[in-house]
């Protein structure tokens, strides 16, 4: 498993458990995103998970 895949699993778990601040922090730490970009990434991924 790649680091990207493992980070994605942790981030997805945070999203599904409504841990918004932890999710944003994880996105910023793992991918070096700004807070604005982390919020956008969170929103996009949240939408994808809801469609499942």
Secondary structure, 3 states (H helix, E strand, C coil): CCHHHHHHHHHHHHHHCCCHHHHHHHHHHHHCCCHHHHHHHHHHHHHHHHHC
